[in-house]
Amino acid sequence: MTLGTTFRIAIIGGGPAGLSLAIALKRKGFDNLVVYEREKNDGVRHQGWSISLFSPQGGLAFLDHLKLIEEFSVISFEPTFRALDGETGNTLLHRIGSSGNERRFKRGDLRQALERVAIREGVKVVWDAQVKLFEETETKVYVHFVDETRHPVDIVDLLIGADGIHSPIRKQLTGDEIRPAGFNAVVGLIKKELDGSNDDLFEHELIKNTGALVSGRNVACWYAHQVLHNEIYWSLSIKCNEDYIRQRTNYDKKQLHSLAKEVSQNFFPLIQQMVERTSVEQMQDCLLFKDLDPMKRHPSGRFCISQTGRITLIGDAAHAMLPFRGQGIFSFQV
């Protein structure tokens, strides 16, 4: 028997970061491998927005290493990026997406594609398996689940937490509490109308095939045209104290839309129009941004602070990024 068949690895978290790592490990000969995901399936909750992956020093290079670029080209595209002055709309930076070093995915599409590849490669993915805690000994890690009747204790040689900013693995390791980051975000979505009534937005030179960061005073706007889904996603990130956030996280969609229209007055007319023409039904969230200090690297180069070195973390569990939390795949693949 080889190490690849006897050395058992459990990856906690079946998001893009965890699935990417599972595929890579499987191809390196680690066959005794399992991915545990707490969700019942990938349709239980909203799977996130656009993710840009880059090359040669980013996630796109990792996908290239896995020889998945061509296969994934049908669910991604090369975007244009702009940085805009919030008051005037003047372009501060314009990068045309034709260099081949960036592709934009919708997170849900990317996750589903990675899951298909993982299963094709023989990776076992277990859904509806929420981890409760772990026990670490000198030679093994014992993984306990919330539903012990369906998921008995798994005894593994290496435990990898890829379970996001709210990682129970990290919390048990460090006791760290995520804290308010001083920002919240109102989020909206514009779908292209079949009658062509909002074609002017989708064809606007500052929007078409573009992701843009728009600077403002104590507020920033990010928007992205998802070409393959005929959608424009936008968010207004508002600098504020925690009380302000708490008072608004339970807003209904109409209240969120009113708040967004009020905040959009800080920007040039196109941003105001984009918010105004978003239907109330497509208001998505009032997000409370959270933050954690990046974990210190172990001398091995891993984000690992466990007693034996048998537990490590990747992605948002190790180093969540703001304001774009939920991009653990990017930080992992770098």
N, C-alpha and C positions, 0 to 999 in steps of 0.2 A: 504493500500500500504506500502511496505517496503522500506528501504533506498536503497536497491539494484536495485529497479525499478525506483525510483524517482531521485536518484543521478546520474547525467549524466557525463560521463568521455569521453574525446577525447584524443586519443593517436596519435601524429603526427609522422609518420614514420612507414612503414610496413616492416622494415627489421627484422632480427632475434630477436633483443632486444625488439622492439615494439610488435612483435607477441607473443613472450614468455610471456611478461607482460600481454598482453590481455588475453591469455589462463588462466594464474594464477588468474587474477581478475574475469574472468567469472566463474571459479570454486569456487571462494569465494562468489559468489552470486551477483556480480555486473552485472546486465543484461542490463542496459542502457549504453551501451559501443560501441564506434565506433573507428576504425583505419582509418586514412587518409594517403594515400601514394601518393607522387607527380608523380611517374612514371606511364606511361600508362599501363604497365604490367611488369612481371618479366623478359621479354626477350628484353627490350629496350636497356639495357646496360650490360656490363660485370659485373657479380655478385660477383667478388672476387675470391680468391684462397682458400687454405686450412685453416681451423680453428681447433685448438686443444682445446677441452674442458676437464676440469679436475675435479676430485673429491678427497677428500671430501669437499674441500673449493673452488669450482669453478663452472663453468657452467654445468658440467656433473652431479653434485649433484642436481642442479636445475632441469635438465631434469628428473632425478631419482625421485625427489619430485613430478613432474608432471606425473610420471609413463609412460614415453615415451621412456625409454632406449631400451627396447626390440623392440618396433616398429621401432625405428630409427637405429637399429643395421645393417639393410640392406644397409644403406647409409653411414656407417662409419666403421672404423677399428681401431685396436690398433697399434699405430706406435712405432718405435724405435727412440730414440733421440741420437744424437751425437754432441759433441762440438769438433771441430778440429782445430789444429794449421794450419794457412793459408800457412806458408812457407813449412812445412815438411809433412803435412797431418796426423801427429800423433794424435791419439785420446786422448783428454783431459778428456772427460766424455762420458760414454756410458750407457744409460738407456734403457733396453729392455722392450718393451711394452707388458707385460704379467700380470701386476698387477691388471688390471681392473679399474685403476683410471685415464685413459686418452683414449679419442677416437678422431680421426681426421675426419672431415667432409669437403666436398667441400661446400663453403658458399652458392652457388646457390641451391644445393640439400637440405641443411638445411633450407633455407628460404622457399622453396616450400613445404617441409614436415610440417613446422610450420604453413604455411598458410592453408594447408589441415586440420590440426587439429583445427585451429582457426575457420574455416568455419563449421567444423563438430560440434564444441562446440556451434555454434550459434553466433559467433562474426561477426559483420558487418565490412567488409573491403572495403573501397571505394578507387578505383584507379583513377589516373589522377586528383588528388585534391591537388593542391599546395597552401599552406597557404601563405597569404600575410602579415598579421599582426594580433595582438590580442588587445582587450581592456579589462582591468580588472576593475571591480567594487568591492564593499564590498561583494557582494553576488554571482556574476556570472563572467564568462569570455566569451567574445564575440569573436568568431574565424571567421576571414574574409579570403576569398579565392581569388586567382588571377582571376579565372573565376567565377564571381558572378552570372552569368546567369545559370550555371550548378550546382553551389554549393552555396546556400544562406548561410547567416551568421548562424553559429551554436552557440547556447547559452548553455554553459556547466558549471558544478560545479567544475570540475578539468581538467586542461590542462597539458598533459605530453608530453614533447618534447623528442622524440626518433629519431630525424632526422639528426643525424650524426654530424661530425665536422664542417660542413657548416651550422649548425642549424640556421634558421631565428628566431626561438623562443629564443635561447640563445642571438643572436645578438641584438634583441629588448630589452631583459632583461638587458644586460650588456654593449652593445656597443663594446664588445671585437672584435678585428680584429685578425684573424689567421695570423701567421707570419711564414716566412721560418724557418725551423728547422736546417738549415746548412747541410742538406743531400739531395741528390736526388738518385733515384734508376733506373737502367736499368733492365728491366724484360723480361725474355724469357720463352718459353715453348717447351718441347720436347715431341712429341707424339711417342708412340711405333709403329715401322714400321711393317706392315703385313709380309714383306719378311724376318724379323728377323735380318735386317742389323744393328740395334742398340741394340740387345738383351744384348750385353756385358755391356752396360751402365745400363740397367734396372736390371741386375743380379749382378752388382758389389756390394761387401760386404759393401761398404760405402754408397751405394745409396738405395739398395733394402729395401722397407718398412721403409725408414728412412727419418726423417727430421733432418737437420744438420745446425748448425751455425758455420761458418768458419771465424776465426779472421784474420785480416790483418792490415797493416799500413795505416790508414786513409781510409780504405775500408773494408767492411765486406760482406760476401756472405751467403745467406740463400738458401737452396734448400730443396725440399720435393718431395718424390715419392708418388703420389696419386695412390694407388694400384687399387682402384675400377674403375679408369678412364684410367689406363695405360698412365699416364703422369708424367713428371718430371717438376716441376716449379722451377725456380731459379731467384734470384735477386741479384744484386750487388749494395750495398748502399755506395755511395761515399760522403765523407766529403768534402764540398766545400762551396764557398760563393754564394750569390744569383745570381750574374752576370753569373757565370759559369752555373748555372742551367738554367737561362733564355735563354742562348744562345743555349741550347740543347733540350729544351722541344718540339720544333717543328721539331726535326730530323725525317727523314723518316726511314723506317725499316732498310735499308741498312746502314745508318749512325749510327743507334743505335747498329747494330751488330758490326760494326767496333769499336765503342767506347767500347763495352763490351769486345771484344777481346783484346783491348789495356789494359783495366783495369784488365782483368783476368791474365795478366802476373805477377801480384803481388802474385799469388797463385801457389800451387803445381799442377802438370800436370793434375790431374783428373778434376779440375775446368776449366782449360784451354780447355781440350777436350770437356767438357760439353757445354761450350759456342761455341766453334768452330763447333760442330756438331748440333747446333741449326739452323734450317733453317731460312733464312731471313724473310720468311713469318710469322714465329711464334715469331718474336720479338713483344713484347706487348706494352711497355710503356717506357717513361722517366718520372718518377713520381717526382713531387715537394713535398717533405714532408712538412707538415704544423704542427703547434703545437699551443696549447692553455694551459694556466695554468688550473689545475683542479679547479673546482668550490669549494668554501668553503661550508662545510656542515651546514645546518640549525640545531638548537638544536634538532629538531625532528629526525635528522639523514638523512634527505633528502637533495638533492642538490637543494635548493629552496631559492630564494632571492626575490620573488615577494612580493608586498605590503600585500596581504592577505593570502599568503600561498596556493593559489589555482593554482599555476603554478610550475611545477618541471621538472627536466631534468634527463635522464638516458643515459647510454652508452656513445658513443663518444661525444655526445652533452655536457655531463657533464665533461668527463675526457678522452679525446682521448689519446691513447698510441702510443709511437714511439719505434722502427721504424714500428711497425705493426699497423698502423692506419687502421680503418675499422674493428676492433675487439670489437666493442661496445657491442656485445652480451656477450662476456666474462667478460668485466668489469661490465656490468649491472648485470649479473647473480651471480657474486661473492657477 
